Amino acid sequence: MTTEVRVPTLGESVTEATVATWFKKPGDTVAVDEMLCELETDKVTVEVPSPIGGTLSDIVAAEGETVGVDALLANIAEGASAVVAAPAAPPPPTQEATTASVDVMVPTLGESVTEATVSTWFKKVGDTVAQDEMLCELETDKVSVEVPAPAAGVLSEIVAAEGSTVDASAKLAVIGGSAAGATVAPIAAPTPAAAPTASKDVKDGPAAEKAMAEAGISRDQVTGTGRDGRATKSDVAAAVAAAVPAPAPAAAPATLRAPVAAEDAEREERVKMTRLRQTIAKRLKDAQNTAAILTTYNEVDMSEVMALRKEYKDLFEKKHGVKLGFMSFFTKACCHALKEIPEVNAEIDGTDIVYKNFVHMGIAAGTPQGLVVPVIRNADTMSFAEIEKAIGEKGKRARDGKLSMAEMQGGTFTISNGGVYGSLMSSPILNPPQSGILGMHKIQDRPMVINGEIKVRPMMYLALSYDHRIVDGKGAVSFLVRVKEALEDPRRLLMDL
């Protein structure tokens, strides 16, 4: 019997890939989930595992070929020489673990994520584990990823200890059939293979070409380690790292903090920043360094929204099964304003402006791990109830650390609600590459002059931070005024005014 190996789903808007490297050749025996080859797209590198145990009978798509989604890559024949995870003879019904060893690999981390840090091991060497039981937790610069056991057995070896950084294809541990001889193996760096000489006729993969263009380095600066000297994305990363001069001996930290008295130092606690916190810090600083950030302010009378919410909240919850909050009003108001002021819903790509004819709304959420921004896709086509349900569901997943990479990518505009923490006014910072972010704040009763009379009204300050490279002051102010008008007269949302 022959099983086909086909190109897996490559991700949103990605329709083709280049076969970068075959790890097996025809005639080799392969185990279930053993890596057969590596594909490169212009966005990400994808490893293709074996769907079954058997013998690689033939390779249909050779290295360097461009293939589409679901294209045939190879065929695997099942036979006497097939390598399978289970023993050849059917085992008796028992709870004992299989004697075959199984590698625990880093799972798919998501688009553009190439490494992770091992934050916690839930099991230790010698522990018995069940299939799908959580072994460890990895921390990337965006999300935490739990790693389940691919098979039942005994954790015989931990390859990547807590605190170590692993790449997207690294081995984390080994599950064997017994605890005998179980050890914690040192983490050894692989010996680099001799780099083949590249031919002028050899075409590099699209991911490598894109990485070279982004890094601004020429092909002759990259040593290709792929077939026939082809450059891979990792080769480009290595070349970029080699081109960066080594940092000077660090006396820098001494300039960043004042001297600490000995008695105070004993009472300090030093904790390493999580990868998520490091990335938040880097992205926010990059936003300041890259964009021309400016903030404009206004205030909105929340009387009409509060009255409407009070009148219909019980009926709304009874019919839709979700509470009517303020966020759906703000989301709707922003979607209307973005259609009228499209540059706030755009981004800069080199010397081009990319206008988005849709709204993927980012809703900033504070979690114990740090700030995350889940994205509600196509928010401009959703009803109030659909928006409230999406915000509630994604907010819970964010607090539980269960958000996937896809749920935090592709946002075109962001809303941040500092009011839930009591903030009266602030200047939100952009979430690159977006060009605008709306800051909501605390609703506070203030005296306002209405038709010549002083009346107490529930007021909220609004802040719009925007990238002045693409959004002019007129557009930013107009956007905020449109949001204010829609909230002070919610009927405008129904009338599309």
N, C-alpha and C positions, 0 to 999 in steps of 0.2 A: 504494500500500500504506500502511496506517495502523498505527502502533504506539501502544499504550496506555501512559500514564504513571500508575503507581499508587503509593500510599503505601508506603514501605519499612517494614521491621521497625523498631519504635520503641524496643525495649528491653524488659527483663524487667518484667512487670506493667503495661506501658503499652499501652492498647488504643485510644486515640483521640488526635487532635491537632487543632489549629486552624490553618487556612491563614492565615499571617500576612502574607506579601508575595509577589506575583508579580513576577518580574524581567522577564518577557516578556509580550507580549500577542498575541492571535490574529493570524496573518499574519506574525509575526516569524520570521526564519530562525534556527535554532539548530544548534550544533555538538555533536558527541558529548561527553558529560560537562559541557557548559555548564550552569550553575545555572539552573533554571527557576523555582523558588519556594522559600519557606522555611516550614516547619511548626513550630509551637510546642506542646510538651506541658507538663505540670506539672513536668517534670524537666529537659528538655533542648530545645535548638533543633536542628532537623534540616533540612539543605539537600537538595533533590531535584534530582539531575542529569538531563540528557537522556540517554535510553538509546541514541539514534541521532542522526544529523544529518538535518535536514529542516526542515519548516515547521510551526510551532505552529498547527494548524488550528482547535482550539477548546479552551476552558477549561471543565471540567465543575464543579469545586469552586472557587467564588469566594473572595476574601479574606474572612476572618471566619467561614467555614463550618467546622463540626466534622466531621471525617472519621475513619473507622476504619481499622485496618490493612488494606492491600491495596485500599482504596477507589480508584476511578478519579478521577484528578485532571485529566487532559487527554489530548488525542490529538495525535500528530505525524504529519504526512503526508510521505512520501518523494516527491520529484519533481525537476523541473528546477531548482527554486530551493533544493534542499536543500544545507545546508552540511555538508561532510564533511571529515575530517582529511586524507584522501588526495587526490591530483589527480583531476580528472574522468576523464581518460583513463587506462587501466591502465598503470602505469609498467613499463618494461622491467625484467627481473630484474637488479638491481644492488644494491650495498651502500650507495649514496649515500643520505643522509637526505632525507626529504621536505622540500619548500620551505615548507610551511605551518608557522606558528609555533604552539606549544602551551604554554599556561600551566601551570606547576607550582604546585599549590595545597597548602595545609596539609591533610594527611589528617585523617580523623576521629580526634579525640583521646580520646574516651570521655566517659561521663556526668559532668557537672558540671565538666569541664575546658574552660575558655574561652580559654586562651592558652598559648603555649609560647615558649621561648627558642631561637634558632638557635645551637646549640653548635658545630657543625663542618660546614664544606663540604668534601666529598671531591673535588669538581671545581671548576675555575676557568673563568672566561669564556673561550670559544674552544675548550674541550675537546670532543671528540667523545664522545657517550654512547650506549650501547645501551639499548633498552627494558628497563625493570625494573632497570637498574643503579642502585646507591645514589648519590644526589646529595648529600644532607646528613643530618644528625642533629638532631632537635629534642629539647629537654629540657623536660618538663612537671614539675609539682610531684609527680608520682607515678611516671612511667616515662619512658624514652627511646624516641623514635619515629624510625625510619629512613624517609626519603622516597625512593622509587624514581622513576626517570624514566618518565613516562607514555607516552613515544614515543622513538624513536631520532632522533638529530640532533646539533646542536651547541648547547652551552649559550651562548646569545647574550646573556643578561642575568641578573644576580643582583639581585633586588629587595630581599631581606632579608639584610643582611650578618650575619656572625657576631657574637653578642652582642645582637642586636636581639630585641625581644619582638614576637610576631605573634599576632593573634587567630585563632580557629578557622576563619575563612573567608578568610584573607589569601593573597595571591599571593607565592610565594617566588622564582620565577625564570621565565624564558622559554626554551624550546628552539626553535631555528630550524633552517633547512636549511643554512646556511653560516656561517662565522665572520666574514664581512665585516660591519663596523659593530658588532661585539659590544662592549657597554659595561656597566660596572657602574653601574646607575641609582641616584641618591640615593633614600633612603626619604622619600617625601613624604606628609604626612598628607592624607587626602581632605578636600575642602572640604565642610563640612556643608551639606546642602540645607535650604531654608526649611521649617520645621516647619508642617504643615497644622493647621488649627484643628479640634479635636476636637468631635464632636457628642455630645450627651447620650445619644443612642440607640446610639452606637457601643460595642460590647463588646470589651474588651481580651482578648488571648490569655491562656490559663491560666498560662503560664510567667510572664508579666508580673504577673498578679494575685498569684501565689504569692510572687514576688520583692518586691512592694510590702508584702505582709503580713509577710514575714520581716524586711524592713528597717524596718517600722514607719512608713512614709510614706504620705501620702494621695495620691489620684489627681491632685489639683490641683497637686501639687509636681512632677509628671512631664510633660514635654513629649513627646507622642507623635509619632513620625516615620513611622509606618506608614500604610497606606491609610486615608483619612478621619480621620486623627489618632489612630489606634489606638496604644497604648503597647506597645512590645516589651520584652523582657528587657534589652536593651542600653540602652534609654531609662531604665529604672529604675536600672540601674547608674550611668548618667551623672548622674541626679538625686541618688543617694546620694553620689557623689563630690563633687558640687557643694555638698552640704549639710555636708560635713566641712570644718572650718576648715583653712586652710593651715598646715602645720607651722611652728613658730617657726624662725628662722635657727639652723642647727645648730652649737651649741657643745656639744651633748650628748655626742658621742663623747669629748670631753676628760674628761668626768666618768666615763667607763666604763673607762678604762685610765690607769694611772699614767704620768707623764712618762717618756720614753725618752731615754737619753743618745744623743748624736750617733753615737758609735762603735758603739752597739748597734743603732741604727736602720739603719745601713748593712748590718748582717748579718741583718736581718729580711727576711722574704718575705711579701708581702700577696697573697692569692689570693681572688678573689670566690667566695662560697658558691654552690654549684650550686642550682638551683631545688628539687631533691629535698631537699638539706640544709636549705634555708630552710624548706621545708614541714614537715620532721621537727621542726625547732626550734619552729615556730609551733604545730603540733598538740600537741606535748608540753607546751608552756607553756599552751595553751588547756585541756588536760586538767587541769592543776593549778589553773587559775583557775576552772574550771566544776564539776568533780566534787569531792566530799568524799572524797579518797583516803586509805584506811587499809590497812595491811598486817598480816596475821597469819602466823605461822610455825609450822612443824612439821618433823619429821624422819622419814625413812622408811628402814627396813632393806631394802636392795636384794638381800639374799641369795637369796630365792626367785625373783625375776625373773632374776637373773644365772644361777642354776642351771638354770632352765627354758630360758633362751636358749642356754646352753652345750649342753644336751642335744639341742635340736631345731634349732639353727641350720643345720646341714648339710642335714638333710632338708627344712627350710623353703626354703632357697635352691635346692635341687635341684628341688623341685616348683614353686615360684612364681617362680623366676628373680630373686629380690630378697633381700637380706640381712635378717635379723630384727634390728632395732635396738630401742633403748629407747623411741623416740618413739611407736611403736604401742601399747605398754603404757600410757604416760601419756595418750595420746589416748583410748584405750578407758576408762581409769579416770575421766578427766574427763567423758566422755560419760555414764557411769553416774551420777556425782555430780551432774551438771547436771540430770538428770531428777528426782533426788530433791530438789534445792535449786534450783527453777526461777528464783528471782530473780537468781541469778548469771548466768543465761542470758537476761537481759531488758535492756531499755533504757528510759530516760525520754524521752518525747516530750511536751514541754509539761507539762501536769498529769496526763498518762496514763502508765501503765506498760505497755509492750508485751512480753508474754511470748512467747518463741520456742519453738514445739513441734518444733524441729529444731535440729541443731547444725552450724553452718558454722564449722569450726575454723580459726582463724588460726595459722600456724606462723611465728613471727618468724625472719627469716634475715638475717644480716649479709652485705653485698656490698661490693665496692670502691666502689660509688656511695653506699652508706648502707644504713640498715635498711629492709627491706621486709617485708610480711606477706602472703604468698600464702595463699589461703583454700581449704581442702578442704571442699567442699560436701557436706552430708549425711553427715558423718563418723560419726554415730551409727548409720547403717545399713551401714557398711562393715566388712569383715573385716580381720584383722591384715595380710594380704597386700595388700589393696587400699589400706590406709592407708600402708603402707611404700612401695608403688609410687608413690602420689600425692605423698608427701613427697619421695621421690627425684627425681621428674620436675620438680616445681615448684621444688625447691631448685636444680637445675641451670639451669632457665630463669631463676631469680632471679639467679644468679651471672653468667649470660651476658647479662643485661639484656633478656631476651626476654619477660618477663611482660606479659600484656595487662592493660588496665584492669579487665576483668571478673574476672580471676583474683585481684584484690586488693580486691574490694568484697563487702560483705554478711556479713562475719564476725560471729559472735555471741559468741565467746570466743576468747582467745589463749593460746598456750603459748610461753614464751620460754626458751631453753636457754642460759644463760650458762656452764653447766658445761663446754661444749666449749672455752671460752677460759680455763678454770681458776678461774672465780668460785666462792668457797666460800659466800657469802651476799650477797644484794642485795634491794632492794625494787623490783620492776618497776613501770612506770608504765602506766596504762590506755591502751588504744587506743580513743578515743571513736568511737561512742557506747556501746561495750561497757561492762559493769558489772564485769567480772572479768578478771584475767590471772594465769596461774600461772607462777611462776619456778622453773625447774629449776637445779640447781647441781652442782658437782663431787662425784663419788662418792669418799669418803675413808674408809680404815680407821680406826675409832675403838674404844676399849674401851667396851663396853656391859655393864650388869648384866642377865644373862638367868637367871631362876630362881635368883637369889641368887649366881650365879657371874659373874665378869668374863670376857667373851669379846670377841674382836675381830670386828667386823662392818663390812661396807661400807655406810656411811651417807651419806645425801644430805639436805641441808636443802631444804625446800620453802617457798615464799613465795607467798601469795595476796594480791594487791592488789585492792581492791574499792571500789566507789562506795558510801559509807556512806549516801547519800541513799536508796538503794533496797535495799541489803543490810545487814541488821543483823549485829552481831557473832556472834550465835548461828548464823545461817545461814552466815557465812563460815567459822567454826571447824568447823561440821558438814561443810561441803563438803570442807575440807582433810583432815579425819579420814577421810571416805569414800574419798578418793583414796589416803591412806596405807594404809587397810585393804585396798583392792583390790590395791595393789602388793606389800604384804607377804604376801598370800595370793591369787595370781593366779587361783586356782580360783573365787574370788568373781565374777570377770568372766564365766566360763562359766556360772555358776549364776544370774547376774543378781541378785547380792546386794549 
